[in-house]
Amino acid sequence: MAERLWAQVQILESADVLKLLEEPPILHEAAKVGNVGLITMLTRSDPDLIWKLDSNKHYIFHTAVCIGKRIGKLAPADRLKIVSGAALQMQRELLWFKEVEKVVPPSCLEIRNRQGLRPRQLFSMEHKSLLTKGETWMKETANNCMIVATSIATVAFAAAFTLPGYTTAH
């Protein structure tokens, strides 16, 4: 739906498009809530949008990093709960991080924070606990699947070698 709407917006005069994006500042609002899909769609169709400043004189990436504080950081609990299971939460976080890496200038990926960490290092540090929980969740899930598979195999084996009409009680 967003793509269709954006296609219609692009038909407008350039000044009207900029006005639509600036009031309210759609691009920066999308960055604040981590809507990388919308940011990617808009900036792919008009790459110059990455150089638009908001009312705080921040570029879109400043908004994503400084205001949203999400590049490399663990998502808030309410965002993590969108999917169940630590492994799936970790997958979602990693996908988000990879999408952000695609849209930020490569130089932003080398910038260090106050603790001297690059975004990738910060991501690894912030997600260490989630990674451990994800590994535990995967092992438990694999064990449960193994129990179910063993039960099914046992029943199938017994059924395959039981003669039709034969009962053990004589």
ZAPAFI-604868 format. One line per 2 residues: number of its first residue (from 1); their letters; for each residue z, x, y of N, C-alpha, C. Coordinates in steps of 0.02 Angstrom, whole numbers, padded with zeros to 5 digits. Example, Ala and Ser with C-alpha at 12.3 -4.5 7.8 and 13.67 -1.06 7.14 Angstrom:
% residues 2
1) AS) 00390,00660,-00284,00390,00615,-00225,00390,00660,-00165 ~ 00354,00642,-00112,00357,00684,-00053,00394,00645,00002
% end
This chain:
% residues 170
1) MA) 00000,00041,-00059,00000,00000,00000,00000,00044,00063 ~ 00041,00096,00061,00044,00141,00119,-00023,00174,00131
3) ER) -00059,00192,00078,-00124,00224,00086,-00174,00175,00117 ~ -00173,00113,00096,-00218,00063,00125,-00203,00052,00199
5) LW) -00139,00047,00214,-00118,00037,00283,-00139,00097,00326 ~ -00129,00157,00300,-00148,00218,00337,-00223,00221,00347
7) AQ) -00262,00200,00298,-00335,00199,00305,-00355,00153,00363 ~ -00321,00097,00370,-00336,00051,00425,-00314,00080,00492
9) VQ) -00258,00114,00492,-00232,00144,00554,-00280,00198,00579 ~ -00310,00235,00534,-00355,00290,00553,-00418,00265,00589
11) IL) -00433,00201,00581,-00492,00173,00615,-00478,00166,00690 ~ -00415,00161,00708,-00396,00153,00779,-00414,00216,00818
13) ES) -00411,00209,00883,-00421,00266,00928,-00366,00317,00916 ~ -00381,00380,00925,-00333,00434,00912,-00267,00425,00951
15) AD) -00271,00405,01013,-00211,00396,01054,-00167,00340,01026 ~ -00199,00287,01001,-00162,00231,00972,-00127,00251,00907
17) VL) -00160,00293,00868,-00130,00318,00806,-00069,00359,00821 ~ -00074,00404,00869,-00017,00446,00888,00041,00403,00914
19) KL) 00024,00351,00952,00076,00307,00978,00113,00272,00920 ~ 00075,00250,00870,00105,00217,00812,00152,00264,00774
21) LE) 00133,00328,00770,00174,00376,00734,00234,00400,00773 ~ 00230,00396,00840,00284,00423,00881,00337,00372,00898
23) EP) 00322,00310,00901,00371,00258,00918,00371,00202,00867 ~ 00416,00200,00819,00466,00250,00804,00434,00312,00772
25) PI) 00469,00368,00771,00441,00430,00743,00437,00426,00667 ~ 00386,00393,00642,00379,00380,00570,00383,00443,00528
27) LH) 00347,00494,00548,00344,00556,00509,00413,00588,00503 ~ 00449,00591,00558,00516,00622,00557,00567,00579,00520
29) EA) 00559,00513,00526,00603,00468,00489,00591,00476,00413 ~ 00528,00484,00394,00512,00495,00323,00544,00559,00299
31) AK) 00544,00611,00341,00575,00674,00322,00651,00667,00313 ~ 00682,00628,00356,00754,00618,00353,00776,00587,00287
33) VG) 00735,00541,00261,00753,00507,00199,00721,00538,00137 ~ 00684,00593,00147,00654,00627,00090,00592,00594,00062
35) NV) 00556,00557,00103,00495,00523,00080,00436,00572,00084 ~ 00434,00618,00037,00383,00670,00037,00314,00640,00026
37) GL) 00310,00586,-00013,00245,00555,-00026,00211,00532,00038 ~ 00249,00499,00082,00220,00476,00145,00201,00535,00189
39) IT) 00245,00585,00193,00231,00644,00233,00167,00678,00209 ~ 00162,00686,00143,00103,00719,00114,00040,00680,00129
41) ML) 00043,00614,00121,-00016,00572,00134,-00038,00578,00207 ~ 00009,00574,00253,-00008,00578,00324,-00034,00646,00344
43) TR) -00001,00699,00321,-00022,00766,00342,-00086,00790,00307 ~ -00100,00763,00248,-00164,00780,00216,-00223,00750,00255
45) SD) -00213,00690,00280,-00268,00659,00317,-00273,00685,00389 ~ -00217,00709,00416,-00217,00737,00484,-00168,00795,00487
47) PD) -00191,00855,00467,-00146,00914,00464,-00112,00931,00530 ~ -00141,00911,00586,-00110,00926,00651,-00044,00890,00661
49) LI) -00029,00840,00620,00034,00803,00627,00095,00848,00615 ~ 00086,00902,00577,00144,00946,00565,00168,00980,00629
51) WK) 00127,00980,00680,00146,01013,00743,00173,00965,00795 ~ 00181,00901,00776,00209,00852,00822,00285,00860,00826
53) LD) 00311,00860,00887,00383,00868,00898,00416,00799,00904 ~ 00478,00795,00882,00516,00733,00892,00555,00739,00958
55) SN) 00598,00691,00971,00635,00690,01034,00684,00749,01040 ~ 00701,00780,00983,00746,00839,00983,00707,00904,00985
57) KH) 00641,00898,00996,00597,00957,00997,00594,00992,00929 ~ 00597,00953,00875,00593,00979,00807,00525,00961,00777
59) YI) 00495,01009,00742,00436,00994,00702,00459,00957,00640 ~ 00411,00930,00603,00428,00891,00544,00470,00932,00494
61) FH) 00456,00996,00487,00493,01037,00439,00563,01052,00464 ~ 00571,01059,00530,00638,01066,00557,00679,01004,00541
63) TA) 00647,00947,00548,00681,00883,00533,00702,00882,00460 ~ 00656,00900,00416,00672,00900,00345,00728,00949,00327
65) VC) 00726,01007,00358,00775,01058,00342,00840,01050,00381 ~ 00835,01044,00447,00895,01042,00489,00930,00975,00490
67) IG) 00893,00922,00499,00923,00856,00504,00936,00827,00435 ~ 00884,00826,00393,00891,00799,00326,00932,00844,00281
69) KR) 00931,00909,00295,00969,00959,00256,00958,00950,00181 ~ 00894,00942,00161,00880,00928,00092,00843,00984,00056
71) IG) 00811,01029,00090,00772,01079,00054,00820,01127,00019 ~ 00819,01124,-00046,00863,01166,-00087,00931,01135,-00101
73) KL) 00952,01086,-00062,01018,01056,-00071,01016,01001,-00124 ~ 01072,00991,-00157,01079,00937,-00205,01079,00870,-00169
75) AP) 01043,00822,-00196,01039,00756,-00166,01107,00722,-00167 ~ 01120,00677,-00120,01182,00638,-00121,01186,00597,-00185
77) AD) 01247,00579,-00205,01258,00543,-00268,01218,00478,-00272 ~ 01212,00442,-00216,01176,00379,-00218,01101,00390,-00232
79) RL) 01074,00446,-00212,01004,00462,-00226,00996,00486,-00298 ~ 01045,00522,-00325,01042,00545,-00394,01045,00488,-00443
81) KI) 01083,00436,-00426,01094,00380,-00472,01032,00336,-00481 ~ 00978,00352,-00445,00916,00313,-00452,00891,00318,-00524
83) VS) 00901,00376,-00555,00883,00385,-00626,00946,00402,-00664 ~ 00949,00382,-00728,01008,00395,-00767,01000,00459,-00808
85) GA) 01055,00492,-00821,01053,00553,-00861,01042,00614,-00818 ~ 01084,00664,-00828,01081,00724,-00787,01014,00761,-00793
87) AL) 00984,00761,-00853,00920,00796,-00862,00865,00763,-00820 ~ 00864,00696,-00819,00814,00661,-00780,00828,00668,-00705
89) QM) 00891,00672,-00687,00909,00683,-00617,00885,00753,-00595 ~ 00895,00802,-00639,00873,00870,-00624,00797,00872,-00618
91) QR) 00762,00837,-00662,00690,00835,-00658,00667,00806,-00592 ~ 00699,00752,-00570,00682,00720,-00506,00693,00768,-00448
93) EL) 00749,00803,-00449,00765,00851,-00397,00713,00907,-00395 ~ 00694,00932,-00454,00645,00986,-00457,00577,00963,-00432
95) LW) 00557,00902,-00451,00494,00875,-00427,00494,00868,-00351 ~ 00551,00845,-00323,00556,00839,-00250,00549,00907,-00218
97) FK) 00584,00957,-00245,00581,01024,-00217,00509,01051,-00219 ~ 00475,01041,-00275,00406,01065,-00282,00360,01031,-00231
99) EV) 00370,00966,-00219,00330,00930,-00170,00342,00959,-00100 ~ 00405,00973,-00084,00420,01002,-00019,00387,01070,-00012
101) EK) 00390,01110,-00066,00358,01176,-00064,00283,01171,-00049 ~ 00251,01117,-00072,00179,01108,-00060,00163,01095,00013
103) VV) 00209,01060,00048,00192,01039,00116,00220,01084,00171 ~ 00268,01127,00155,00294,01171,00207,00252,01234,00212
105) PP) 00247,01264,00270,00212,01328,00276,00247,01380,00232 ~ 00210,01423,00199,00240,01474,00155,00295,01515,00189
107) SC) 00289,01526,00253,00340,01566,00288,00408,01531,00287 ~ 00409,01464,00285,00472,01427,00282,00509,01440,00217
109) LE) 00472,01456,00164,00503,01467,00099,00538,01535,00096 ~ 00525,01578,00145,00556,01644,00147,00614,01647,00195
111) IR) 00624,01595,00235,00679,01594,00284,00745,01590,00248 ~ 00793,01628,00271,00859,01627,00240,00906,01584,00282
113) NR) 00954,01551,00249,01004,01511,00285,01061,01556,00308 ~ 01115,01527,00332,01171,01566,00358,01205,01608,00304
115) QG) 01199,01586,00242,01229,01624,00187,01180,01676,00159 ~ 01122,01682,00190,01073,01732,00169,01030,01710,00110
117) LR) 01029,01645,00095,00992,01620,00037,00926,01589,00059 ~ 00874,01602,00019,00810,01569,00028,00814,01500,-00005
119) PR) 00767,01454,00011,00771,01387,-00018,00775,01387,-00094 ~ 00735,01428,-00128,00736,01430,-00202,00804,01451,-00228
121) QL) 00834,01502,-00195,00901,01525,-00216,00953,01471,-00204 ~ 00948,01438,-00147,00994,01384,-00131,00988,01327,-00181
123) FS) 00926,01311,-00199,00914,01258,-00248,00948,01276,-00314 ~ 00939,01337,-00338,00969,01359,-00401,01045,01355,-00398
125) ME) 01074,01378,-00343,01146,01378,-00336,01173,01306,-00332 ~ 01142,01264,-00290,01165,01196,-00280,01158,01153,-00343
127) HK) 01110,01170,-00386,01096,01128,-00444,01123,01157,-00510 ~ 01163,01210,-00505,01190,01242,-00566,01230,01192,-00608
129) SL) 01273,01153,-00575,01314,01104,-00611,01271,01050,-00643 ~ 01222,01026,-00605,01177,00974,-00632,01137,01001,-00691
131) LT) 01117,01064,-00687,01080,01096,-00742,01123,01098,-00805 ~ 01186,01117,-00797,01232,01120,-00854,01242,01051,-00884
133) KG) 01253,01001,-00840,01261,00932,-00864,01197,00908,-00899 ~ 01140,00927,-00873,01076,00908,-00903,01067,00938,-00972
135) ET) 01087,01002,-00979,01083,01034,-01045,01127,00999,-01095 ~ 01188,00982,-01074,01235,00946,-01117,01206,00878,-01137
137) WM) 01179,00842,-01087,01150,00776,-01099,01093,00781,-01149 ~ 01050,00832,-01141,00993,00841,-01187,01017,00856,-01258
139) KE) 01067,00899,-01265,01093,00916,-01332,01123,00855,-01365 ~ 01162,00816,-01327,01191,00755,-01355,01137,00704,-01375
141) TA) 01087,00698,-01333,01032,00652,-01349,00995,00675,-01411 ~ 00982,00741,-01416,00948,00768,-01475,00990,00757,-01538
143) NN) 01056,00767,-01533,01100,00756,-01591,01098,00683,-01612 ~ 01102,00637,-01564,01099,00566,-01580,01032,00547,-01612
145) CM) 00978,00576,-01587,00913,00562,-01616,00909,00590,-01687 ~ 00940,00647,-01699,00940,00677,-01766,00977,00633,-01815
147) IV) 01033,00603,-01794,01072,00558,-01837,01030,00497,-01855 ~ 00997,00468,-01805,00955,00409,-01817,00897,00427,-01863
149) AT) 00865,00484,-01851,00808,00505,-01892,00830,00517,-01964 ~ 00888,00547,-01974,00914,00560,-02041,00928,00494,-02077
151) SI) 00956,00446,-02041,00970,00380,-02071,00906,00346,-02091 ~ 00856,00348,-02049,00792,00316,-02064,00759,00350,-02125
153) AT) 00761,00417,-02126,00731,00454,-02182,00767,00438,-02247 ~ 00832,00432,-02245,00871,00417,-02305,00852,00349,-02332
155) VA) 00848,00299,-02290,00830,00231,-02311,00757,00231,-02337 ~ 00712,00264,-02302,00642,00266,-02323,00635,00301,-02390
157) FA) 00672,00355,-02401,00670,00392,-02464,00695,00348,-02521 ~ 00751,00315,-02509,00780,00272,-02560,00732,00214,-02576
159) AA) 00701,00186,-02525,00655,00130,-02536,00593,00153,-02574 ~ 00570,00214,-02562,00510,00239,-02594,00521,00252,-02669
161) FT) 00581,00269,-02690,00594,00286,-02760,00632,00232,-02798 ~ 00640,00174,-02767,00672,00118,-02802,00617,00075,-02831
163) LP) 00621,00062,-02896,00571,00021,-02929,00578,-00052,-02906 ~ 00523,-00086,-02895,00526,-00156,-02875,00562,-00199,-02929
165) GY) 00609,-00239,-02908,00645,-00282,-02954,00702,-00248,-02990 ~ 00709,-00183,-02982,00763,-00147,-03016,00825,-00147,-02974
167) TT) 00881,-00166,-03004,00945,-00164,-02970,00991,-00118,-03008 ~ 01037,-00091,-02975,01085,-00046,-03008,01139,-00082,-03046
169) AH) 01149,-00145,-03032,01202,-00184,-03068,01171,-00217,-03129 ~ 01189,-00195,-03190,01164,-00225,-03253,01222,-00249,-03293
% end
